[in-house]
Amino acid sequence: MKLYKLFILVLCFCSTAQAQNPDEKTIQSISEYIMMQGTAYDNLHYLCKNIGPRLSGSVQADKAIAATVNMLKQAGADTVYLQPCMVTHWERGPRETAYAYVNAKQKRQLNICALGNTVATPAAGIKARVVEVKSMQALHDLGIAGIQNKIVFINIPMDPRYIETFLAYSESGIGRRAGPAQAAKYGAKAVIVRSLASNIDTFPHTGVTQYNDSFPKIAAVAVSTADAEWLSTQLTKYPATEIYIKTNCKIFADKASFNVIGEIRGTEMPEQIISVGGHLDSWDLAEGAQDDGAGCVQAIEVIHCFKKLNLQPKRTIRAVLFMNEENGSKGGIAYAQHAEITKEQLIFALESDAGGFTPRGFSLQMNESQMAKVKSWSPLFYKYGVYHFVSGHAGSDVGHLHKLGTALAGLMPDSQRYFDLHHAANDVFEAVSKRELLLGAVNMTAMLWLVSEYGL
Amino acid sequence: MKLYKLFILVLCFCSTAQAQNPDEKTIQSISEYIMMQGTAYDNLHYLCKNIGPRLSGSVQADKAIAATVNMLKQAGADTVYLQPCMVTHWERGPRETAYAYVNAKQKRQLNICALGNTVATPAAGIKARVVEVKSMQALHDLGIAGIQNKIVFINIPMDPRYIETFLAYSESGIGRRAGPAQAAKYGAKAVIVRSLASNIDTFPHTGVTQYNDSFPKIAAVAVSTADAEWLSTQLTKYPATEIYIKTNCKIFADKASFNVIGEIRGTEMPEQIISVGGHLDSWDLAEGAQDDGAGCVQAIEVIHCFKKLNLQPKRTIRAVLFMNEENGSKGGIAYAQHAEITKEQLIFALESDAGGFTPRGFSLQMNESQMAKVKSWSPLFYKYGVYHFVSGHAGSDVGHLHKLGTALAGLMPDSQRYFDLHHAANDVFEAVSKRELLLGAVNMTAMLWLVSEYGL
């Protein structure tokens, strides 16, 4: 690529083009400030490299709380405080092991990890024949006769035909979410689930599964997509293949933790609160850079930008870093409960929990008139790359506010790369583009500004 | 991120939603085929890892020609042939060296690379005082008095405020394109240009510079952005800092080479030709994955998809892999000359040379009525993430067809990450996302299909 695309897009995407009305000017100043002097990328580096994995209940989660309190103070928040919540406390323990015994000759180690909130295998591990299913229906069709005393291998790939990868994640995710409980119903000894990943590699991707109290709780692990492909091939050739699994995880009593909150008091209607946030906890295997360190540092950036540009919001701006989204959502629940009990006027809540990739739109979960108002602002976002203003779920943490009537929104970044690293050890700082991350913060700050000015 | 975004975007982006009209159905089948069975990613792996850097005139460029001929045959092209062209032949020789002598104590090696098509320093290298300029105007203001016998350090960062990074590249690029010639005018001994990169790291980014025959040709190198920042700081503290530069590059006589072409003959109007392409040459420092292996394998994917889905184009579809885009554009020129001489009816030419990132739009260089027709198709692209249909330059290779009246278009991928690796050693296969690459090919194939059906 040489110099010839110079004139592309002068009509759009060019943040330095003349801004017309006051909102356009304000949003342009927001964009220029964040793209030039944003701190989100440096804050993310600290969160990923100085703290690292921060699963709820862990020492690192406590460190992440302390670190982000400091970041919010540095950003200039008027008030920074902790909101107590009890969180799920599950620990993986020593890394899991699994071997496939294909035949007398061939033994191979598998790249696996226990699913979140699962029970461990017995101390000696579990060794058994394997039965593969490629759908939940196939699992039910096998029933007790086909499953009892076996290890069930649920091999449901993400469907690459979905352009929006979250749809593929949702569809194939049934195996991880419900598979172990259903397999237990038919007497399975353990479950191996193909990682929910859009690529083929050797990283196992964890995530929660939901047990069903009517059935026994059995060990459940995710296996890398590369190993899932290999295993599926072996099973067609050697149906007698056995697998040995040993997991060491443990669920403890809920533990006291906190959501981290920083506010800028509104100048005219401080009682009306507009919140923006992501979740501070991450899975224990990863740095949690895209999921969801990105959303946290973007929320902090909103505060930082308002203060440094001396933007005076009419309504109160609140950054919320939720705890325990990954394996309990108890931070989000506590946040909603507190708002309900104290009768807070939470008029709007924006969540960023789909990665720090190039922003493409907002998913709006609000009533018709509120949606019409937000959509009327959409032209202000076009030159910052945001075009989609669609009805949809806003996010898992703010979702708990729905019943309070809070208007909700979720940032929709480009989703093509997310499930290459989601919940896996390759979700690291290096996988985040500084410009993509900051551009998300630009659009979030712009949205907060408009809601703080005009309400909903 | 858990399971809560399930319903986002069911309205859009969901390629498996019911397609209505025949074109919608065809494009859906194109998308599903390429996302599931596309070969572009594997072809790119071969080009990057089995061949690697392929600067015009190099042995690897010849290997890339042979390899892509084979890929086009594998893709099922009716005819595959080579179009002769003479290309620029410049060689870097042994890697360059540069040292900054800040003061008596401090000597530091700098990460540099010669700019394309530049002359070498004398065998002993060049050592001289350094003068920094932060704009071309500053260079002219210094004039002979400030520049003669010095090394000029042109330190113009890319402006992060541009959301469309190509605009920043264009603006700051003046230093690399014209700086060395202008510095020579004032008697400079050599020029060091800050790399045209949107991030701060230690990779020098090469690229061509244009000498001016009225002035002496002097050695010119790019320095990494990290070193540029360091050097700028040192110069404020130690204005007497000297730099030693040694480059070993050489320009040879033009060399015979080829554009690689594969065609599917049109069923009704075979004389009307629709071409799609990227450039096969890359800089010698990089694998040329994003620039522009991506465009080449996407063009091959178009042929592959038409054949495998048995789509019968009414007009002839032609994939063109241009040679010598980076440092001469002589493949593109030869392609246009051949079309002119043989009076080919080249009705449309699409270029992909902005990286294999998530596609965002098309840049259209055509007359009003043609543009209106293309824009009337835009709703067919929305669910594949492509929204921008804007007037702009299509690309450097197809640009030579403009004078023939060919309607031109350029794929516009997301540009946030491109200049982190453009023309540098980190432009490698690993920097390409399979889904992003394939999604570009989907939209390119869809556009080719529509033009082949309806013409312009």
Contacts between the chains, C-beta under 8 A, distances in Angstrom:
chain1	res1	chain2	res2	distance
A	1	B	291	5.3
A	1	B	292	6.6
A	1	B	325	8.0
A	1	B	353	5.0
A	1	B	354	5.9
A	1	B	355	7.5
A	1	B	396	7.4
A	1	B	418	7.7
A	1	B	422	6.6
A	2	B	207	7.5
A	2	B	208	6.9
A	2	B	325	6.8
A	2	B	326	7.0
A	2	B	329	7.3
A	2	B	396	5.0
A	3	B	169	7.8
A	3	B	170	6.4
A	3	B	173	5.9
A	3	B	177	6.5
A	3	B	396	7.6
A	4	B	393	5.5
A	4	B	395	6.2
A	4	B	396	3.9
A	4	B	399	5.7
A	5	B	166	4.7
A	5	B	170	7.6
A	5	B	354	6.3
A	5	B	363	7.1
A	5	B	392	7.4
A	5	B	393	5.7
A	5	B	395	7.0
A	5	B	396	8.0
A	5	B	410	6.8
A	6	B	166	6.8
A	6	B	167	7.3
A	6	B	170	3.8
A	6	B	393	6.7
A	7	B	392	5.4
A	7	B	393	5.2
A	8	B	164	6.9
A	8	B	166	5.8
A	8	B	167	8.0
A	8	B	363	4.6
A	8	B	390	7.2
A	8	B	392	3.8
A	8	B	393	6.0
A	8	B	410	7.1
A	8	B	412	6.5
A	9	B	164	4.5
A	9	B	166	7.3
A	9	B	167	7.1
A	9	B	363	7.3
A	9	B	388	7.3
A	9	B	390	6.0
A	9	B	392	6.1
A	9	B	412	7.2
A	10	B	167	7.1
A	10	B	392	7.4
A	11	B	390	5.6
A	11	B	391	7.1
A	11	B	392	7.9
A	12	B	164	7.8
A	12	B	388	6.6
A	12	B	390	6.3
A	13	B	162	7.9
A	13	B	163	4.7
A	13	B	164	3.8
A	13	B	167	7.8
A	14	B	162	6.3
A	14	B	163	6.8
A	14	B	164	5.9
A	14	B	167	5.8
A	15	B	161	5.4
A	15	B	162	6.4
A	15	B	163	4.8
A	16	B	159	7.5
A	16	B	161	5.4
A	16	B	162	6.3
A	31	B	161	7.1
A	31	B	163	7.2
A	32	B	161	4.7
A	35	B	160	4.5
A	35	B	161	5.4
A	35	B	163	7.7
A	36	B	160	5.4
A	36	B	161	6.3
A	159	B	16	7.4
A	160	B	35	4.5
A	160	B	36	5.4
A	160	B	435	7.3
A	161	B	15	5.4
A	161	B	16	5.4
A	161	B	31	7.1
A	161	B	32	4.7
A	161	B	35	5.4
A	161	B	36	6.3
A	162	B	13	7.9
A	162	B	14	6.3
A	162	B	15	6.4
A	162	B	16	6.4
A	163	B	13	4.8
A	163	B	14	6.9
A	163	B	15	4.9
A	163	B	31	7.2
A	163	B	35	7.7
A	163	B	383	6.4
A	163	B	384	5.8
A	163	B	385	6.2
A	163	B	439	6.9
A	164	B	8	7.0
A	164	B	9	4.5
A	164	B	12	7.8
A	164	B	13	3.8
A	164	B	14	6.0
A	165	B	435	7.5
A	166	B	5	4.7
A	166	B	6	7.0
A	166	B	8	5.8
A	166	B	9	7.2
A	167	B	6	7.4
A	167	B	8	7.9
A	167	B	9	7.1
A	167	B	10	7.1
A	167	B	13	7.8
A	167	B	14	5.8
A	169	B	3	7.8
A	170	B	3	6.5
A	170	B	5	7.6
A	170	B	6	3.8
A	170	B	7	8.0
A	173	B	3	5.9
A	177	B	3	6.4
A	198	B	435	6.3
A	199	B	434	6.4
A	207	B	2	7.5
A	208	B	2	7.0
A	291	B	1	5.2
A	292	B	1	6.6
A	325	B	1	8.0
A	325	B	2	6.7
A	326	B	2	6.9
A	329	B	2	7.3
A	353	B	1	5.0
A	354	B	1	5.9
A	354	B	5	6.4
A	355	B	1	7.5
A	358	B	358	7.1
A	358	B	414	5.1
A	358	B	416	5.4
A	360	B	385	7.5
A	363	B	5	7.2
A	363	B	8	4.7
A	363	B	9	7.2
A	383	B	163	6.4
A	384	B	163	5.9
A	385	B	163	6.2
A	385	B	360	7.6
A	385	B	414	7.7
A	387	B	387	5.1
A	388	B	9	7.4
A	388	B	12	6.7
A	390	B	8	7.3
A	390	B	9	6.0
A	390	B	11	5.6
A	390	B	12	6.3
A	391	B	11	7.1
A	392	B	5	7.3
A	392	B	7	5.5
A	392	B	8	3.8
A	392	B	9	6.1
A	392	B	10	7.5
A	392	B	11	7.9
A	393	B	4	5.4
A	393	B	5	5.6
A	393	B	6	6.8
A	393	B	7	5.3
A	393	B	8	5.9
A	395	B	4	6.3
A	395	B	5	7.0
A	396	B	1	7.4
A	396	B	2	4.9
A	396	B	3	7.6
A	396	B	4	3.9
A	396	B	5	8.0
A	399	B	4	5.7
A	410	B	5	6.8
A	410	B	8	7.2
A	412	B	8	6.6
A	412	B	9	7.2
A	414	B	358	5.1
A	414	B	385	7.7
A	414	B	414	6.7
A	416	B	358	5.4
A	416	B	433	5.7
A	416	B	435	4.2
A	416	B	436	4.8
A	416	B	439	6.6
A	417	B	433	5.0
A	417	B	435	7.2
A	417	B	436	7.0
A	418	B	1	7.7
A	420	B	433	7.2
A	422	B	1	6.6
A	433	B	416	5.7
A	433	B	417	5.0
A	433	B	420	7.2
A	434	B	199	6.4
A	435	B	160	7.3
A	435	B	165	7.5
A	435	B	198	6.3
A	435	B	416	4.2
A	435	B	417	7.2
A	436	B	416	4.8
A	436	B	417	7.0
A	439	B	163	6.9
A	439	B	416	6.6
